[in-house]
């Protein structure tokens, strides 16, 4: 035990610590099942080489320090320990080099390139057997190895050449890595090289070996960390992985195509479900798509998009056309989630690199334009050539405006009065958001709200609107002027936030607003079971006495047979339904039957988009409860709205 506990035997302690560290690294690397391929294979070889290196070094140090071990092992055997330790250290340089090449996904396709890369290591490895046989390159003196100079110095040529080559790769391809990754790569080499002068000064090989273990530990938690490049829920590669591959492949001037599958409302569908349920659905999709892409080339982008990378394939290639047909056919059948069948709708698109997209920045821009284009696209596969990229800069400007709209005080809540024929007054209104930019002027909600949903600002905007409405009700005499309640829109994104119900109730309590003074509008995209969180939020709010209306009714996915089960008191007939009803008899009958069905369920109806006196009279004859439209009043700012209802509700 003294051989370990004696502080003088620090070489032994370093060797043991290094071997224990390598055991941990090996276990962690072996258990990471989500990370595979050439990079992991090379890293495993690095670990094994380091283990042999450290074991040989440990036995050498043990031979020096322990008389019992020295009596059991001959001096010649100890010399072999030294030779093995030296050879492994130089082989480590070669393995480190091909590890960096694997990280940058470089292809050494030509045999001469592979031979050229291996030559320095082969020279250093051959140096020791040749020297051992000839006795002309080095000699042993006691427990140390000594070189015959100047030829002995040439053994380090491999380390020098590999270090220079690594610096070249960092300079050329480092842009494809994050700052953290390039720092980690540099640190990997510096830690290893830092052990060399320490080894010379202290005459201790164990310190160098310990630095090797530290360098590998750094790698196992950076480059070998599967959580960054493999999504644990879907099993597909991540957005970070795709961005790295795209950036690196463009730097290497490779040509390839990315086939994308945008799945309608997938993020909403899984947003409120358990991780297990979401994983069940996403894993099915990933497993199916893997038949079209090699290992690691299927990506899940966290925005309802899956992508498949096709190396050295043109967008017009039959491989992509065949994949599109098979995927389209599969999506006609249901998928399973939480023990239930789920119907998904996909929209395919393809991007060619570098002909259509030649930079990572352009890739991000094109994806944003594609997301909009897919909403109206009807072709089999959307191509970049189908897109109008002239508006990319405009879209980027809108995104910036929306991100800072609240802080820059660009938002204002307008109120559109809603007329009640039965009461003969304007007893309610809808809160509508307006955005005015100093340079662009008014920006339509149809333009900025989809942007807000994409960049995550929609939740903050919903909160802003509710806060402004509550302020209006508490700070003015709107109630005394006949206003009974205000309709406030809730986005689907907001509805799946776990704290929605509590947050809304706290805001209303803050301003002393009663539960019947606000009616929340949800769009017709709401369906039973679309999100358990959404269902729970609505149930909690109903328990508090809050009410809901179905906005844009008649334009979405609702099944008329299940209207009675929806948790709403009001149905708002969409403007398109109302307008078309006065253009054809068939459309009028559709609206008439909708009114009869809703009325039979004892629900109230709001008709939107009423613009003429004729439309208003006919709507009133149908017995519709509330009317909203330009014929009665346009949306107006707070003060003008208060003046309007004060004047018209006398």
N, C-alpha and C positions, 0 to 999 in steps of 0.2 A: 504493500500500500504506500510505502514511503516514496516509491518511484513516481506516484501521482501527486501526493500531498506535499512533497518537498518543493518549496518555491524555486529552488535552484534548477529544477527540471522543467523550466517553462516550455521547452521544446515539446516535451511529452504532453503537457497540458494543452498547448496549442493544437497538437496533432489530434488529440482526443476530441477537443471542442470542434475542430474542423470536421472530423468524421461524423460526429453527432449531428452537426448542422447539415451535412450532406445527406444523412439518413432522412432528416425532416424534409429536405428539398425533394428527394426522390419519392417519398410517400405522397407529398402534395402534388407533384407532377404526375404521378401514376394514377391518382384518384380523380384528376380533372378530366372526366370523360367527355366534356363538351368541347375539348380543344384537341384537334388531331391534325395530321398532315405532316409535310416535310419539316416544318419548323419544330414541331414537337419531337420528331424522330431525332433531329440533330441535337436538340437540347438534352434529350435523354442520353445521347452519346457523350455530350459534355459532362453530364453528371457522372457517368460510369468512368470516364477518363479521370475526372477529379477524384473519384473514390480510389482508383488504382494508384494515382499520384500520391494521395494522402496516406494510403496504406503502406506504400513503399517508404515514404518519408517517416511514418510512425515506426516502422520496423527498424529503419536506420537509426533513428534517435534512441529507440529502445536498446539497440545493440551498443550504442555509445554509453548510455546511462546505466544499464543494468548488467552486473557481472554474471548473474545467473543466465540471462538470455545470451550473453556473449560466449559463455561456455558451451551453449547448445548450438549456436550458429557460427559457422566459420567466417573468417575474414573475407574469403572469396564470395561467400553468399551475401555478406554485407555490401560488397562491391556491386553485386547484381542489383541489390535494392537501390543503390545510388543511380546505376544506369537506368533502371526502370523509371525512377522518379524524374530523371533528366528527360528521357524520351517522352514521357507523358506530358511534361511541361511544354515541350515544343509542339507536340501533337495538339495541345490545347490551343495554341495559336492558330493552327489550320482549322480546327473545329469552330473556333470563335469567328473566323473569317466566313466560313460557309453558313454559319448561323446568321450573321449580318446580311448575307446575300439572300437567305430565306426570308428574313424579316422584310426586306425591300422587294420580295417576290421577283427577283431577277432570275432569268433563265439562262443557264450555261448549256445551251443546246449543242454547241460544237465540241467535239472531243478534244481538240487542241486547247480550248479554253479551260477545260477541266484539268488537263495535264499540266498546263502552265500554272494554274492556281495551286496544284498539289506539289510542284517541283521544289519550292523552298522547304516545305515540310519534309518531303522525302529525303532531301539532302541532310537536314538536321537529324532525322531519324536514322539514316544510314551512317552518320558520323560516328555513333557510339559502337555499333557492332564492328565496323571497320577498325576503329581505334582500339577496341578490345583485342582484336585478332593481331593487328600489326604492332601495337604498342608505340606508334609514332605520332598519335594525335593528342593523347593525354596519358597520365599515369596516376596511380594511387600512392599516397604517402600517408600511412597510418589510416585515419578515418576520413580523409578528404581526397577529392579528385582535383587534379591540377592539369591545366592545358599547356600544350607546347605552342607558344605564340611565335609568329602571328597567325598561323593557320587555325589555332584554337578559337580565335575570335570569330571566324567565319560561321561557327555554329549558330551565332545569333542573327544570321542574315535573314532567316525566315521571319523572326519577330519584327525586324526592321521593315521588311517589305510588306508584311501584313498590316502593320500599323499605318504605313503610308497609304496602302490601298483602302483601308478602312476610312481614313481621312478623306480620300477622294469620293467614296460612296456617301459619306455624310454630307459633303459639300454639294453633290449632284442630286441626291434623292432625299435629303433631309427635310425638304419642304413638304413631303407627303406625310410626315409624322407630326404629331402634336409637339408642343414645346417640351412637355413633360417626358415624352418618349425619347426625343433626341438627347435630352439631358441624361436620361437613364442609360442610353447607349454609350454616351461619352464617359459617364461614371463607371460603366462596366469595364471599359478598357483602362481608365485611370486607376481604378482599384487594383486591377491585375498588375499593371505596370508599376504602381506605387509599391507593390511588394518586392520588386526587383532591387531597388536601392537599399531598402530595409534589410533585404536578405544579404546584400553585400556588406553592409555596415555591421550587422549583428552576426554574420556568418551562420544564420539560422534559416534553413529551408522551410521550417514549419510555419514561419510568419507569412512567407509567400503563399504557402498552401492554404493558410487560413484566409488570406485575401481573395484567393480563388473561390472559396466557399461563400464569402460575403458577396462577391460579384454575381454568383449564380443565384443567391438568395434574392438579390435585387431583381434579376430577370424573372424569377418565378412569380413575383408579385407585380410585374409590369407587363412584359411581352408575353408571358405564359399565363396571364390572367384571363380565363375564358369569359368572364362576366362582361368584359368590354367588347368582345367580338362575337359572343354567342348569347342570344336572348334566352334566358332560362325558361320563360313562359312558352314561347313558340318553338324553341329549338332551332330557329333559323339564325343566320348571322345578323348582326345589328347594323344600324345606320352608320355607326362609326366605322365598322368593318368595310362597308360599301364605299364610304367617302375616301377611306384610305386606299382601297383597291383602285378606284377611279383616278384619284390624284397620282398614284404611283404608276399606273399603266399609261396615263397621258404623258408623264415625264419620260417614260421609256418608249414613247411613240408607238405603242401597240394599238391595233384596231380591234374593236369589240362592240357588242351591242348589249343593251339592257332591255329586257322585256318586262314591262310593268303590268301589274293587275291591281287596279283600284277597286276596292270592295265597298259598295255603298253602305254607309252608316255602320261600318264594322266597329269603329271606335266607340260609338254610342251604345251599340249592342253589348259589348263586353265591358264597358266603362263601369257599370255598377255591379257586375257579377263578381263572384269569388275568384280568387286566383286559380283555383282548381278548375272551375267551369271555363274561364277564359283560356286556360292552358289546353283544355280538352279540345276546344274548337280550333285554336291557332295551330296546335300540333298536328291536327288532321290535315290542315291546309298545307303546312310545311312538308309533311311526309309525302303528300300527293305531288307537290311541285318539285320535289327532289329528283323525280324521275326524268326531269327535263334539264337539270343543271347538275354539274359534278359536285362532290362534297364541298360544302362551304360556299357555294355559289348561289344559294337561295337566301334572300335577305328580307327581314320584316322591318318596316320603316316607322312604326308607331303612329301612322296617320292613315290607317286603313289601306295601306299599300304593301303588297309583296313585290319583290323584284327578283328576276333571274338573270345572271350574267352569262352571256355566251361569248367566250373568247374566240377571236379570229372569225367572227360571223358577221355578215352584213345584214342590216335591217330587212332587206328584201329576201334573205335566204329562206329556202323551203323549210329549214329546221325550225325557224320561228313561226312560219305560217302553220306548220303541222302542230306545234305546241299550242298555238292560239286556238285551233279548232278543237283539240282534245280538252283544253281547259274550259272552253265555252260549253262543251257538252257536259263536263263534270258538274259545272255550276248550275245546270238545270235540275240536278238532283239535290235533295236536302243534305245538310250536314248535321252533326249531333252536338248538342251542348246541354250539359246538365240533365241528360236523359231525355231531352226533347229534340224534335227535328227543327232545324233552323234553315230558312231559305235565304240565300245570299245572292246578290246581283253584282256581277263584275263588269269592268270596262277595261279593255286591254290597250296598251300603248307601247311603242318601241322607240328607243333613242340610239342613234349610231354615233360611235366615237372613233376618231376625232373629226370626221367630216361634218357632222351636225352640231356636235358639242365638243369644244377643244380645251375647255378649262373647267376646274371644279366650280368656280363661281358661276359660269354659264350653266352648268348642270343644275345648280340650285335655282337659278332664275327660270330655266325651262320647266322644271318640275312645278313651280308655282303657276306658270301659265297653263300647263297641262291640267292641273287640278281644276281650273276654271273651264277649260275647253271641254273636259269630259262631261260637264253638266248638260251640254247641248249637242255633243258629238254623237253621230249615228253610224259611223263607219265601223267596219269590223275591227281594225286596229288603227289607233290614232298615231300619226307620224309627226315628227317635228316640223316637216315641211307644211303640214296642215295648220300650223299655229301662226298667229299674228304676234310676232315678238316686238313690234313697235311700242307696245304699251308696257314693256317690262320696267322701264325707268319710271313711268307713271305709277305703276303698282308699287314699286319700292318707295316712292315718295308718299303714297297713301299709307303704306305700312308704317312709315316713320311718323306721319301725322297722327295716326290712330294710337300709336304707342305713347305719345305725349299729349294726347287730346285733353285728358282730365287735368294734368298738371298745368297745361297751357291755357286752361279755361276756354276751350274751343267748343265744348258741348253745352247744349241748352235743351231743356224739356219743353216741348210744345204740347198743347192740349186741343184735341178735336172734339167738340160737343157732340153728344149723341141724343137724338130726339126721341121722346116717348109719346107716341100718338095717344095712348090711353090717358096719360096724365096731362098732355098738352104742354109739356115743358121739356127743358134739357136737364134731365136728372142724373146724367152720367157723362163720362168723357173717356177718351183713350189718351194715355200719355205716349207721345211720340218723340223720338230723339232726333235732334238736328245738330249737324256739325258744320261750323263755318270756319274755314281757314283764311287767314289774312290775304294770301296770294291766290288761292284757287276758288275762294268764295264758298257757297254752300256745296257740300258733297252729299250725294244721295245716300240714304241708309242702305239701299240695294248695292252700293259700291263699298261702303266702309264696314258694314256689319259682317260680311263674309271674311273680310280681312281681319276683323277683330276676333272672329272665331278661330282663324288659323294661327294668329300670333298670341292667343291666350288672353287678350284684353277684354273679351266679352263679359267675363265674370265681374271685373271691376266696373264695366259700363252698366251692367244690370244693377249693381249696387248703387251706382251714382243716380240712376233713374228713380229707384225706389226711395232713396234718401230725399231727392228733390220733390217727389210727389208728397211724401210725408210732411216735409217742410211747408209745402203749399197748403195742405189741409190744416196744419196746426197754426200757421202764422196768418191766415186770411179768414174772411167770413164766407168762404165758398159754400159751406154747409147751409148757412143762413140764406144764401142766394138760391137754394134749391138743389145743390149738388149732393147726391146720395152716395156715390162711389166713383172711383177712378179705376179704369182697366189698365193694368201694367203687364207688359210682355215679359215672359220668362223664356230664355233660350234653353234648348235641350242640354247644352253644355252645363249651364247653371243648375238645371234640374237634377243632374247626376252628382252634384257635390254633396258630400256626406253632411255638411253643416248647414245646408240651405235653409231648412225649416227653422232651426234655432236662430240663425242669423236674421232672417226676415222678421221673426217675432220680436227679437231684441230691438230692431230698428223701429218697428211700429210702437213698441212700448216706450222707446226713447222719446217719441214725439206725441205719445198719448193718442194714437190712432186706433179706432175700434176695428174689430175683425170684419165687419160688414162694409167698411169704407173703402176697401180695396178688393178688386177682383183680378185674379191673375189669369192671363191668357197663355195657354200652351198651344203649340201648333199641332196640326193633324198628323205630324210625324210621330206623335206619341202613340204607343200601342201597348197593350197589356204585356207585361213581361219583358219589354225592351230593356229595362234596367231595374233590378230589385231596389237599388238606392232611390231611383226616381219614384217608384211605387211607394216606398217608405216615406219619402219626403211629402208626397201629396197626401198620404194618409195622415201624417202628423199635422199638416196644415189644415186639413178638413176637421180634425179633432179640435183645433183651436177656433173653429168657426169661420175660417177663410173659405172663399168660394173660387171656382174656376170657370173659364169659358174656353171653348174650342175655337181657335182662330183659324182663318182660311179654310173653313169647312167646305168639303166638296172637291178639293184639289189634290188630296193626298192619298193615304193608303187605307183609310177607315173602311171597315166592312159594316154595311148598314145593319146587318143582323146583330151587331154587338154594340150599337150606339147606346143602348140602355145601360150598359155596364160601365160606360165612361164616367169618371168622377167630375162631371161638369154640370153647371146649372144653365149655362148659356151656350148656344151654338151661333157662331158668326158666319153667315153665308158669305163666301168669298166674292169679291168684286166681279170676278170673271163669270161666276154663276149668275149674279144679278144682271149684269150687262147682256149676257148672251140670251137671257130669258126674254128680252124685249127685241131680239133679232130673229128668233124662229119659234114656231109653235112647239116643236119638240123640246127645245131648251126650256121653254116656259113650263111645260108639263114636268120636266125633271125638277125644276125649282118647286113647283106646286106639290109634288109628291114628297120632296124633302121636308117641306113645311108641315105637311100632314103627319108624317112619321114623327118628327120632333114634337109637334103639338100633342100627339097621342101619348107621348111619354111625359107630358106635363113639364116640358122644358121650355125656356124662353129663347127667342131668336132675335139676332141683330142682323140686319141687312146692310152690307157694306157697299160703298161705291154708288150710292144713289145720286144722280147728277141732274135729273130733270123733274119737272112738276108731274109729268105723266107717270114716270117711274114711281115717284113718291105716292101718288094716289093709288096706283095698282098694288103697291106693297102694303099700304094701309088696309085695302080691301081684303087682302089675304090674311089679315089678322096678325101680322108680324109685330113683335113687341117693341123693338127699338130700331131706329134708322140712323145710319151714319153715312155721310157723303157730302160732296161739295155743294149740293143743292141747299143743304141746311147750314153748313159752316165748314170752313177750311181749318186745318190745324193752326193754332195761334199761340204766341208767347203768353206767359202767365198773366200779366196785367191785362192784356187785351182779352184773354179768356174770361177773367173775372168780370170785366166790364160787360162782355157779351151776355153771360148768363144773368148778370144783374139786371140788364136791360130787357132781355127776352123772357125771363121767368117771372115777371110781375103779374 
